Amino acid sequence: MMKFAPLVCATIALSIALESSVSSIRAQAPLFPPRTQSTPLPLPPRIPTQTPRPLPPRPTPAPVNGGICPAQLGGTLDRIVDRLPASWSVLIQTQAPRGTRQNLYARNPFTQLVPASNNKLFTTAAALTKLGEQYQLRTPVLGNSNSPDLATLRVIGQGDPSFGTAQLNSLTQQLRQRGIRQVQQLIGDDTVFRGADFNPYWDQNDRGQGYAPPINSLMLNQNSVYSGAVSNPGNYFVGEFRNRLASAGIQVKSSTLVKRTPAPPGEVELASVISPPLSSLIFETNQESDNAYAEALLKTLGRLQAPNSPDSTTSGVAAVRSILTELGVNPNRYSMVDGSGLADRNRASAEAFVQVLQAMAERPDASVFRRSLAVGGVSGTLTNRFRNTPAQGIVSAKTGTISGVVGLSGYVTPRNYSPIVFSIIVNSGNSASTVRASVDSLVIALTRLQSC
C-alpha cells in the first residue's frame, strides 16, 4: 500500500491546484455579464400611401319623354336666347317663399328695359293689395232737391273704367222712377282725377287711338268710339246722358261740364251705379291688356293716397312704388311713368316682375291675381299663343308689346316639376312675331322641366 502513496499525493495536489485556479477565475468574473447596448434592427422600407382615385361623376339622369332636367335647362335656354341678337332681361325661379327660391335661369336679370304692358302687373298688384278684391267704385247722381223739376242734376264721375251705356241707362231709369221730369242744368262733375287727361309721355302717334284714350273722372265706354278715342270725354258723357234722359221723358234745358268744381253741400242723392268688384276690374286690365282700365286704376290709387295732389298720375305712380316696396319689390329695379306700359319711358327688370309675381303668390288673394292673367292657348291676349303645345293651359302670364318691345311674365305649372315664376323682357329691332317666337320657345322649354 505504501507503493501508491506518492500517486495519491500527486492526485490530491493536482485537484487542489485546479480548485485554486477555478476559484481565482470565479473571483475575477462577475456572476452575470454586463448589459450591452443592442443595435436596433432596421425598420422595413416605408411604403408610400396611395391617394384614392376619385369616383367617376355620376351621369346626369336622362330625361324621359322629351323632358328637360334642371341641369340641362341653362344650355337649352342659352341656345334660344343666343340665336336672337337683342337686349334681354330674363329671370326664372321656382315659386316658393322668400329665402327658399331657387334661380333656374338668369340672363341680365337686373337690366332695366322698356317693359310695355308688363307694366300692368305693377299697377294691378298694387291696386289689389291696397284696395282689396271687393273694392268698388260708386258713381252717384245728385239733385238740388227731390222735386220733379230740378234746378241742377249733377253726375259725379269716379273714374270707373267699366262705366258704359248700360250704366248710363240704369241711372236714367232710376231718375225716371223717382218722378224726375225736368232739369234746368245737367252738370258733369269731372273733379275726382286731377292733371292731364293724356299721359305726357305717350307718343303723339298713339294719342287719339282707341287703345290710348284720355283718362278722366267721367268715363263712358272707355272713352272710345268706332276704334278711336273721344277727344273731349267729359262733354261726350254729359251729351250721351242728356240724350238718354230725353228718351225717358226727362227734359234737360241746358248741359254744362264743370271741371274741378266740387258739389255744393246740401244736394240730394237721387241715383247711383256701382262698378264690378276690383277682382273683375283687374281681370279686364290684365286679360285684355286694357290701357284705359290700367290708367284709371293708377289714378284711383293716386287720388286716394294724395287727394290734394295736382296730378293723379304722378301720385298714382308714387302709391304703386310705396305699395310694392312693402311687398318686397326692389324700387331700384324699375321706374314708372304710367300705369299701362304704353309709354316708352317706363323701365323695368325681369327681377322686379318676378318679385311682384312671387309676392302676389304668397297673398291670401293669390288666386284672384293669377286668374287675372291670360292663359296660354285659352284666354285673353294668349288665346292664340301656345295652342297645341305643352304650354297650353298651364301658362298664366301678362303679355306686352309696343314698337321694339316684347315681354311676357307670369307663372308656369309644369306637369313633372314644381311651379315656376318667370319674366322675359326683350328690346330689339326685330319684328314682334320673330321675338315672340323666341320668347314662346323659352316658355315651352320650361313646361318640359322634370325632376331628374
C-alpha positions as CSV (number, residue, x, y, z in Angstrom):
1,M,0.0,0.0,0.0
2,M,2.9,2.3,0.6
3,K,3.7,1.9,-3.1
4,F,0.6,4.0,-4.1
5,A,1.2,6.9,-1.6
6,P,3.2,9.1,-4.0
7,L,0.5,8.7,-6.7
8,V,-2.4,9.6,-4.3
9,C,-0.4,12.6,-3.0
10,A,0.2,13.7,-6.6
11,T,-3.5,13.4,-7.4
12,I,-4.6,15.3,-4.4
13,A,-2.0,18.0,-5.2
14,L,-3.4,18.3,-8.8
15,S,-7.0,18.6,-7.5
16,I,-6.0,21.3,-5.1
17,A,-4.3,23.2,-7.9
18,L,-7.3,23.0,-10.2
19,E,-9.7,24.1,-7.5
20,S,-7.5,27.1,-6.7
21,S,-7.4,28.0,-10.4
22,V,-11.2,27.8,-10.7
23,S,-11.7,29.9,-7.6
24,S,-9.4,32.5,-8.9
25,I,-11.4,32.7,-12.2
26,R,-14.7,32.9,-10.3
27,A,-13.3,35.7,-8.2
28,Q,-12.4,37.7,-11.2
29,A,-15.5,37.1,-13.3
30,P,-19.0,38.6,-12.3
31,L,-21.9,36.3,-11.8
32,F,-23.9,38.0,-14.7
33,P,-22.3,39.5,-17.8
34,P,-22.8,43.3,-18.1
35,R,-25.8,44.5,-20.2
36,T,-24.6,45.7,-23.5
37,Q,-26.4,48.3,-25.9
38,S,-28.1,46.3,-28.6
39,T,-28.1,47.5,-32.2
40,P,-31.7,48.2,-33.3
41,L,-33.0,46.2,-36.1
42,P,-33.6,48.2,-39.3
43,L,-37.2,49.2,-40.0
44,P,-38.9,47.8,-43.0
45,P,-38.9,50.1,-46.0
46,R,-41.8,52.7,-46.0
47,I,-44.5,52.1,-48.5
48,P,-45.9,55.4,-49.8
49,T,-49.6,55.9,-49.2
50,Q,-51.6,55.9,-52.4
51,T,-54.2,58.8,-52.9
52,P,-57.5,57.1,-53.6
53,R,-58.8,57.7,-57.1
54,P,-61.9,59.9,-57.2
55,L,-65.1,58.1,-58.2
56,P,-66.2,58.9,-61.6
57,P,-69.0,61.6,-61.7
58,R,-72.5,60.2,-61.7
59,P,-74.0,60.6,-65.1
60,T,-76.9,63.1,-65.3
61,P,-80.1,61.1,-65.4
62,A,-81.6,61.1,-68.8
63,P,-84.9,62.9,-69.1
64,V,-87.8,60.9,-70.2
65,N,-90.5,61.6,-72.8
66,G,-88.7,64.7,-74.2
67,G,-88.3,66.3,-70.8
68,I,-85.5,68.6,-69.6
69,C,-83.5,68.1,-66.4
70,P,-82.7,71.2,-64.4
71,A,-79.0,70.8,-65.1
72,Q,-79.8,71.0,-68.8
73,L,-82.1,74.0,-68.7
74,G,-79.4,76.6,-68.8
75,G,-77.8,75.3,-72.0
76,T,-81.2,74.8,-73.6
77,L,-82.3,78.4,-72.9
78,D,-78.9,79.9,-73.8
79,R,-79.2,78.4,-77.3
80,I,-82.6,80.0,-77.8
81,V,-81.5,83.4,-76.5
82,D,-78.2,83.5,-78.3
83,R,-79.9,82.9,-81.7
84,L,-81.7,86.3,-81.4
85,P,-79.4,89.3,-81.1
86,A,-81.3,91.7,-78.7
87,S,-81.3,93.2,-75.3
88,W,-82.7,90.5,-72.9
89,S,-83.6,90.6,-69.3
90,V,-84.7,87.1,-68.1
91,L,-85.2,85.6,-64.7
92,I,-86.8,82.2,-63.9
93,Q,-87.3,81.0,-60.4
94,T,-89.1,78.2,-58.5
95,Q,-92.2,79.6,-57.0
96,A,-91.5,79.5,-53.2
97,P,-91.5,81.7,-50.1
98,R,-88.7,84.2,-49.9
99,G,-85.4,82.7,-48.8
100,T,-86.2,79.3,-50.4
101,R,-86.5,80.3,-54.0
102,Q,-84.1,78.8,-56.5
103,N,-82.9,80.5,-59.6
104,L,-83.3,78.2,-62.5
105,Y,-82.0,80.6,-65.2
106,A,-80.9,84.2,-65.4
107,R,-79.8,86.5,-68.2
108,N,-79.2,90.1,-67.3
109,P,-82.0,89.9,-64.6
110,F,-81.2,93.4,-63.2
111,T,-81.1,95.2,-66.6
112,Q,-83.9,97.7,-66.9
113,L,-85.6,97.6,-70.3
114,V,-88.8,99.0,-71.8
115,P,-91.5,96.6,-70.4
116,A,-94.6,97.5,-72.5
117,S,-97.8,96.2,-71.0
118,N,-96.0,94.1,-68.4
119,N,-96.2,97.4,-66.5
120,K,-99.8,96.5,-65.8
121,L,-98.5,93.8,-63.3
122,F,-97.2,96.6,-61.1
123,T,-100.5,98.6,-61.3
124,T,-102.9,95.7,-60.7
125,A,-100.8,94.1,-58.0
126,A,-100.7,97.4,-56.1
127,A,-104.4,98.0,-56.6
128,L,-105.4,94.6,-55.3
129,T,-103.0,94.9,-52.4
130,K,-104.2,98.3,-51.4
131,L,-107.9,98.2,-52.2
132,G,-108.8,94.5,-51.8
133,E,-110.7,92.3,-54.3
134,Q,-114.2,93.6,-53.2
135,Y,-113.4,97.3,-53.7
136,Q,-116.0,99.0,-55.9
137,L,-116.4,102.5,-57.5
138,R,-119.7,104.1,-56.9
139,T,-120.9,106.8,-59.3
140,P,-123.7,109.0,-57.8
141,V,-126.2,111.4,-59.3
142,L,-127.2,114.3,-57.1
143,G,-130.0,116.9,-57.4
144,N,-130.7,120.1,-55.6
145,S,-134.0,118.6,-54.3
146,N,-136.4,115.7,-54.6
147,S,-138.9,117.6,-56.7
148,P,-139.9,116.6,-60.2
149,D,-138.4,119.8,-61.5
150,L,-134.8,120.3,-60.7
151,A,-132.6,123.3,-60.9
152,T,-129.5,121.1,-61.2
153,L,-128.7,117.5,-61.8
154,R,-125.1,116.5,-61.1
155,V,-123.4,113.3,-62.1
156,I,-120.1,112.9,-60.2
157,G,-117.6,110.8,-62.2
158,Q,-115.4,108.4,-60.2
159,G,-113.1,107.3,-62.9
160,D,-114.9,103.9,-63.3
161,P,-113.4,102.3,-66.4
162,S,-116.2,99.8,-66.6
163,F,-118.9,102.5,-66.8
164,G,-120.7,102.1,-70.1
165,T,-124.0,102.6,-71.9
166,A,-125.7,100.0,-69.6
167,Q,-124.8,102.0,-66.5
168,L,-126.0,105.3,-68.1
169,N,-129.3,103.7,-68.9
170,S,-129.6,102.4,-65.3
171,L,-129.1,106.0,-63.9
172,T,-131.7,107.2,-66.3
173,Q,-134.3,104.6,-65.3
174,Q,-133.7,105.3,-61.6
175,L,-134.3,109.0,-62.1
176,R,-137.5,108.3,-64.1
177,Q,-138.8,106.0,-61.3
178,R,-138.2,108.8,-58.8
179,G,-140.5,111.1,-60.8
180,I,-137.9,113.4,-62.2
181,R,-139.4,115.2,-65.2
182,Q,-137.4,118.3,-65.9
183,V,-133.9,119.6,-65.3
184,Q,-132.7,123.1,-65.8
185,Q,-129.0,122.3,-65.9
186,L,-127.2,119.0,-66.2
187,I,-123.7,119.0,-64.7
188,G,-120.9,116.6,-65.4
189,D,-118.6,116.8,-62.3
190,D,-115.1,115.8,-63.5
191,T,-113.2,116.7,-60.3
192,V,-112.1,113.4,-58.9
193,F,-109.0,112.9,-61.2
194,R,-106.6,115.8,-61.5
195,G,-103.9,116.6,-64.0
196,A,-103.8,116.0,-67.7
197,D,-106.2,113.5,-69.3
198,F,-103.4,112.3,-71.6
199,N,-100.2,111.0,-70.2
200,P,-97.5,113.4,-71.3
201,Y,-95.1,110.5,-72.0
202,W,-97.4,108.8,-74.5
203,D,-96.2,109.1,-78.1
204,Q,-98.2,111.6,-80.2
205,N,-98.9,109.0,-82.7
206,D,-100.7,106.9,-80.0
207,R,-102.9,109.7,-78.8
208,G,-106.4,109.6,-80.3
209,Q,-106.2,105.9,-81.0
210,G,-108.8,103.7,-79.4
211,Y,-106.1,102.0,-77.3
212,A,-104.8,105.3,-75.9
213,P,-107.9,107.3,-74.8
214,P,-107.9,110.3,-72.4
215,I,-108.4,109.2,-68.8
216,N,-110.8,111.4,-66.8
217,S,-113.3,111.0,-64.0
218,L,-116.3,110.8,-66.3
219,M,-115.5,107.8,-68.4
220,L,-118.0,106.2,-70.8
221,N,-117.3,103.1,-72.8
222,Q,-113.6,103.6,-72.1
223,N,-113.7,106.9,-73.8
224,S,-113.6,105.4,-77.3
225,V,-116.0,105.0,-80.2
226,Y,-115.5,103.2,-83.5
227,S,-111.9,102.3,-82.7
228,G,-111.0,105.9,-82.0
229,A,-110.5,107.9,-78.8
230,V,-113.1,110.5,-77.7
231,S,-111.5,114.0,-77.9
232,N,-113.5,115.6,-75.1
233,P,-114.7,112.7,-72.9
234,G,-116.5,114.9,-70.3
235,N,-118.7,116.6,-72.9
236,Y,-119.3,113.2,-74.5
237,F,-120.5,111.7,-71.3
238,V,-122.9,114.6,-70.5
239,G,-124.2,114.7,-74.1
240,E,-125.0,111.0,-74.0
241,F,-126.6,111.2,-70.6
242,R,-128.8,114.1,-71.8
243,N,-129.9,112.1,-74.9
244,R,-131.0,109.2,-72.7
245,L,-132.8,111.4,-70.2
246,A,-134.7,113.0,-73.1
247,S,-135.6,109.5,-74.4
248,A,-137.0,108.6,-71.0
249,G,-139.2,111.8,-70.9
250,I,-136.9,113.9,-68.7
251,Q,-136.3,117.3,-70.3
252,V,-132.9,118.9,-69.9
253,K,-132.9,122.6,-70.8
254,S,-129.1,123.0,-70.8
255,S,-126.0,121.0,-70.1
256,T,-122.7,122.1,-68.7
257,L,-119.4,120.3,-67.9
258,V,-117.9,121.6,-64.7
259,K,-114.3,120.7,-64.1
260,R,-112.5,121.0,-60.8
261,T,-115.6,122.3,-59.0
262,P,-116.8,120.2,-56.1
263,A,-120.5,119.7,-55.4
264,P,-122.0,122.2,-53.0
265,P,-123.3,120.9,-49.7
266,G,-127.0,120.1,-49.4
267,E,-127.5,118.2,-52.6
268,V,-129.6,115.0,-52.5
269,E,-128.5,111.7,-54.0
270,L,-131.1,110.5,-56.5
271,A,-129.4,107.6,-58.2
272,S,-126.2,105.7,-58.3
273,V,-124.4,102.7,-60.0
274,I,-121.7,100.6,-58.6
275,S,-118.8,99.1,-60.6
276,P,-118.0,95.4,-60.5
277,P,-115.6,94.4,-57.7
278,L,-111.9,95.1,-58.2
279,S,-111.3,91.4,-58.9
280,S,-113.2,91.9,-62.2
281,L,-111.5,95.2,-63.0
282,I,-108.0,93.8,-62.8
283,F,-109.2,90.7,-64.7
284,E,-110.2,93.0,-67.6
285,T,-107.0,95.0,-67.2
286,N,-104.6,92.0,-67.5
287,Q,-106.6,89.5,-69.6
288,E,-107.3,92.0,-72.4
289,S,-104.4,94.4,-71.6
290,D,-106.8,97.3,-71.4
291,N,-104.9,100.6,-71.2
292,A,-107.9,102.6,-70.1
293,Y,-108.5,100.3,-67.1
294,A,-104.9,100.4,-66.1
295,E,-104.6,104.2,-66.2
296,A,-107.9,104.6,-64.3
297,L,-106.7,102.2,-61.6
298,L,-103.4,104.1,-61.3
299,K,-105.2,107.5,-60.9
300,T,-107.6,105.9,-58.4
301,L,-104.6,104.9,-56.3
302,G,-103.2,108.4,-56.7
303,R,-106.3,110.3,-55.6
304,L,-106.9,108.0,-52.6
305,Q,-103.3,108.4,-51.4
306,A,-103.0,112.1,-52.1
307,P,-106.4,113.7,-52.6
308,N,-105.0,117.2,-52.9
309,S,-102.3,116.3,-55.4
310,P,-102.4,118.3,-58.6
311,D,-101.6,115.2,-60.7
312,S,-103.4,111.9,-60.1
313,T,-101.0,110.1,-62.4
314,T,-97.9,111.3,-60.5
315,S,-99.4,110.5,-57.1
316,G,-100.5,107.1,-58.5
317,V,-97.0,106.1,-59.5
318,A,-95.8,107.1,-56.0
319,A,-98.6,105.0,-54.5
320,V,-97.6,102.0,-56.6
321,R,-94.0,102.3,-55.6
322,S,-94.8,102.5,-51.9
323,I,-97.2,99.5,-52.0
324,L,-94.8,97.3,-54.0
325,T,-91.8,98.2,-51.8
326,E,-93.8,97.0,-48.8
327,L,-94.4,93.7,-50.7
328,G,-90.6,93.3,-51.1
329,V,-90.1,94.6,-54.6
330,N,-86.8,96.4,-55.1
331,P,-87.7,100.0,-56.1
332,N,-84.3,100.4,-57.8
333,R,-85.1,97.8,-60.4
334,Y,-87.9,99.7,-62.2
335,S,-89.3,103.1,-62.9
336,M,-92.8,104.0,-64.0
337,V,-94.4,107.0,-65.8
338,D,-97.8,105.4,-66.5
339,G,-100.0,102.5,-65.4
340,S,-100.4,100.7,-68.7
341,G,-96.9,100.5,-70.1
342,L,-97.8,102.4,-73.3
343,A,-95.1,105.0,-72.6
344,D,-91.6,104.0,-73.8
345,R,-90.1,105.9,-70.8
346,N,-91.0,103.1,-68.5
347,R,-88.2,100.8,-67.4
348,A,-88.2,97.5,-65.6
349,S,-86.1,94.5,-65.0
350,A,-87.1,90.9,-65.1
351,E,-86.2,90.7,-61.4
352,A,-88.8,93.4,-60.5
353,F,-91.6,91.5,-62.2
354,V,-90.5,88.2,-60.6
355,Q,-90.5,89.8,-57.2
356,V,-94.1,91.1,-57.8
357,L,-95.3,87.7,-59.0
358,Q,-93.6,85.9,-56.1
359,A,-95.1,88.3,-53.6
360,M,-98.6,88.1,-55.0
361,A,-98.4,84.3,-55.0
362,E,-98.0,84.4,-51.2
363,R,-101.0,86.5,-50.5
364,P,-104.4,85.2,-49.5
365,D,-105.8,86.7,-52.7
366,A,-103.2,84.9,-54.9
367,S,-105.8,83.1,-56.9
368,V,-107.6,86.4,-57.7
369,F,-104.4,87.9,-59.1
370,R,-103.5,84.7,-61.1
371,R,-106.9,84.5,-62.6
372,S,-106.5,88.0,-64.0
373,L,-103.7,86.8,-66.2
374,A,-104.2,85.4,-69.7
375,V,-103.9,81.6,-70.1
376,G,-101.8,80.2,-72.9
377,G,-104.0,78.9,-75.8
378,V,-107.1,79.5,-73.8
379,S,-107.9,83.2,-72.9
380,G,-107.2,86.8,-73.2
381,T,-104.1,88.0,-75.1
382,L,-102.7,84.5,-75.1
383,T,-105.7,82.9,-76.8
384,N,-103.8,82.3,-80.0
385,R,-100.4,81.6,-78.5
386,F,-99.2,78.3,-77.2
387,R,-102.0,76.4,-78.8
388,N,-101.3,72.7,-79.4
389,T,-98.0,73.0,-77.4
390,P,-97.1,71.6,-74.0
391,A,-97.7,75.1,-72.6
392,Q,-101.4,75.2,-73.5
393,G,-103.5,75.7,-70.3
394,I,-100.5,75.7,-67.9
395,V,-99.0,79.1,-68.5
396,S,-100.7,82.2,-67.0
397,A,-98.9,85.4,-68.0
398,K,-99.1,89.1,-68.8
399,T,-98.1,90.0,-72.4
400,G,-96.5,93.2,-73.5
401,T,-95.9,94.6,-77.0
402,I,-95.1,98.1,-78.3
403,S,-92.7,99.1,-81.0
404,G,-89.4,97.2,-80.4
405,V,-90.6,95.6,-77.2
406,V,-91.9,92.1,-76.4
407,G,-92.5,91.0,-72.8
408,L,-94.1,88.0,-71.1
409,S,-94.1,87.5,-67.3
410,G,-96.1,85.0,-65.2
411,Y,-96.5,81.5,-63.9
412,V,-95.9,78.1,-65.3
413,T,-97.0,74.8,-63.7
414,P,-95.0,72.0,-65.4
415,R,-96.6,68.6,-65.2
416,N,-93.4,67.0,-63.9
417,Y,-91.9,69.8,-61.9
418,S,-92.7,72.3,-59.2
419,P,-94.4,75.6,-60.1
420,I,-92.2,78.3,-61.8
421,V,-92.3,82.1,-61.9
422,F,-90.7,83.8,-64.9
423,S,-90.2,87.2,-66.6
424,I,-88.8,87.7,-70.1
425,I,-88.3,91.2,-71.5
426,V,-86.8,91.8,-74.9
427,N,-85.9,95.1,-76.6
428,S,-84.8,94.7,-80.2
429,G,-85.2,95.9,-83.8
430,N,-86.6,92.5,-84.9
431,S,-90.2,92.1,-85.8
432,A,-92.6,91.4,-82.9
433,S,-93.5,88.0,-84.4
434,T,-89.9,86.9,-84.5
435,V,-89.2,87.9,-80.9
436,R,-92.4,86.3,-79.7
437,A,-91.4,83.0,-81.3
438,S,-88.2,83.0,-79.3
439,V,-90.0,84.0,-76.1
440,D,-92.5,81.3,-76.6
441,S,-89.8,78.8,-77.1
442,L,-88.3,79.7,-73.8
443,V,-91.6,79.2,-72.0
444,I,-92.3,75.9,-73.8
445,A,-88.9,74.6,-72.6
446,L,-90.0,75.4,-69.0
447,T,-93.0,73.3,-69.4
448,R,-90.8,70.3,-70.1
449,L,-88.8,70.5,-66.9
450,Q,-88.8,67.4,-64.7
451,S,-87.1,66.3,-61.6
452,C,-84.1,64.1,-62.5
